[in-house]
């Protein structure tokens, strides 16, 4: 009885985690809808100036706004995993990952921005795929892998920035939850993977290489 209850609780928890992450990505599709991705007609990005050492943003809209914000903060110090204990006389613990933010900024400035009109489709499509995969439980491990990539990029680009304030752990936890989905691939729990996997296993046993490869994604 205890083993059965444990199994049911585990499956229920993984199902809730899968649906929650899928819905998170679903809810974020609509402010950056193609073909404009919410950008201004000229696809102008958010820019910035430095005033007395402070970064001031000149914001636009949609995907162009947040890509510009990432570019701006790529030049700033970026402490991660901050635990500030100075209020009780302790230290401020953090890990400096500014070098990762800088690499992200180079990629954004030289790849994303010049090609936003078509790369925007890839970015939006990746999030739409994650939402579809996780909500339907279809190719769930692949959905989790794409979610790791998207969440990690957002964490590096936006986690912990002061203006607009983006709570670091909202992005950190997206990465952690994506890792859980990737590890456990819970698409078989009230999902389409539960229907697909037995068929793929039978086809794989008969030597079907495509089926064998797809088994790693469900």
N, C-alpha and C positions, 0 to 999 in steps of 0.2 A: 504493500500500500504506500509506504513512504517513498519507495523508488518511483512508483507511478506518479505520485504527486510532484516529486522533484522534476520528473520529465515534463509534466504538464506546465509547471511554473517556468521552466527553462524555455519551452516552446512559446508560451504566452509572452514572456519577456522579449524574446528575439523577434516575435511577430510585431509587437508594439514598437520596438526599436526600428525595425525595417520600415513600417508604415510611417513612423514619425519623421525619419530622415527623408523618405520619399516625398512626404507632404511638405517638408521644409523646402526642398528644391522646387516642387510644384508651385508653392506660394510665391516664389521669387521669379517666376517666368514672365509676369505680366507687366512689370514696370520697364522691361527692356525688350518689348516685342519687335521682331523683325517686320519690315526691312530696315526701319530707321533705328531700332534698338533704343528708342526713347531719346536719341541724340538730337541736337539742333539740325536744321536743314543742311548746314555746311559741315556737319560732323566735327564741330569745334570741341576740343577737349578742355577740361578744367586745367587752368594754369596757376602759377603761384609766384609770389615775390617774397623776399626776405626783408622784414622791417625790424630793425633793432634786434636782430637775431631770431625774430619770430617769423614763422611761416604763415603767410596770408594767402588764402585760396580765392581765386576768381572762378566760381563754379558755373558749370553749364547744366546738362541734364542727362538722365538715362545712363546707359553704359559708358558714354563718353565722359560723363562726370566722374564715375568711380575709377575708371582707368586712369584719368588724369590725377585723381587723388593718390592712387598707388604710385604713379610716377613721381609726384611731388615728395612723398614721404620716403622714397627710395634713397634720397640724399640725406636723411636725418638719422640720428642715433636710434636704434631699435632694440631696446631690452625686451627679452621674452621670459616667460615663466617667473614673473616678478612676485616676490613675497616680501612686502615692506614691513619690517618689525621695528622700525625706529620709534614708533609711539610707545613701545615698552622698553626702550633702551637697547634694542637688538640691531642687527644689520639689515641692510636691504639686499636681498638675494635676487640675482637675475642672470640671464645668459645673453650676451651680446650677439645678436644674429644680424647685425647691420650689413654684413657682407652678403648674406642671402638676399636681403632686401635690395641691395645694390645690383646683384645679378638679375633679380626680378625686374628692376627698373630698366636695365639695359635691354632686356627682352621686350618689355612693353614699349620702350621708346623706338626700338629699331625693327620690331616685327609686328606687334599688335597695332600700334597707332597708324603706321603707314598703310595697313591693309584692313582697317576696321570694317570696311564695307562688306568684305567676304569672311573675314575671321570672326566677325560678330555672329555669323550663322553657325560657325563651329562652336563658339562659346555657348550660345543659346541652345544649340542642339545637344551639347554634352549634358547640360542641366536638364533638358527635356527627357533625354535618354535615362538619366539617373532616376528622375521622378517616375517614369513609366516602368522601368525595370523593377524598382523597389516596391511600388504600389501593387503592381500585378504579380510580383514574385517571378519575374521572367529574366533568365540569365543573371541571377542575383549576384553571383560572385563578380561578374564583369561590371555590373552596376556599382558594386562596392569599390572596385578598383578605380573606376572613373571618378567616383565620389572622393576617394582619397586624393587623387590628383587635383581635382577642383578645389577641395577644402584646404589642402596644403598651400596651394597658390594664394587663396584668399587669406589664409593665416599669415603668410609671409608678407603679403601686400598691404593688409589692412589691420591685422591684429594689434591692438594696443595703441593705435594712433590717437592723438589727443583732440583733434579738431577736423572733422566731426568725431566725437568720441566713439570708439569702437572697442567694446570690452574684449580683451585678449582671449578670455576663456570661451567666449561664444564660438570663436574659430577653432581654438584648440580642441574643444569637445566635438566639433564637427569632424575633425580628423580622427579622433578616438572612436567615435561612433561608426565612422566609415570603415575603420579597421576591424571593428567587431563584425560588421556586415560582411566584409570580405573574408574574414576568418571562418565564420559559421555558415555563410551562404544560406540564410533561412528561407529561400524561395519555396522549399517544399512544404512549408507551414502555411496552409491556405493560400498557396500560390501556384502559378502555372508550372514552375519547375518540378513540382510533385507529379505532374502528369507527363512531363517531357523526359525526366531523368530515367525512368524505367525503360522507355523506348530507346533512349540513347545507349543505355547499358547493353540492351539486347543487340543493337546494331554494332556496338563496339566489339562485342564478343564474336561477331561474325566477320570482324576484320575491317569494318568501316572506319577509315582514318578521320573523316570529318566528325563522325559521332564521338570518337575518342577525344578529339580536341574540344568539342563542345561540352563534354563532361566536366572539363576543368572550369567552365564558366557558369555552371548551374549550382 
